[in-house]
């Protein structure tokens, strides 16, 4: 991935409690060969005065994924849910009230309800290109609360 100063990217967090989350940021400078100073667009400093800035490894960055228009999500679709100022990777496990999707987060074991407007289809950035999660091989079995759910794609 070609990273240039001034470009907007997403920072993937590998910290405990934030695993599988992506945060919008702008590259403000290069720090050595493999690191960049970032300015987050949604995260603030601890004193709440100005955007959070930090140095991250190039391997923790990816371009902002392209938007994919979807009319609805299906059970077991891998999605990113926008919550707490970032995107969190999860999987759709159901629908509630006809207008909300139930999303399970494997890293925490939690489930929350989201409107479709707060979800996007998860995409992986591999070899310089984007692969939507629907194009990857779908898991045939999924575990929820210790129970196995079998799913066959249409």
Secondary structure, DSSP 8 states (H G I E B T S, - for coil): ----TT-EEEEEE-STTTTTEEEEEEEEEEETTTEEEEEEEEEE-TTSSSEEEEEEEGGGEEE-------S---TT-EEEEEETTEEEEEEEEEEETTTEEEEEETTTTEEEEEEGGGEEE-EEEETTEEEEGGGS---SEEEETTEEEE----
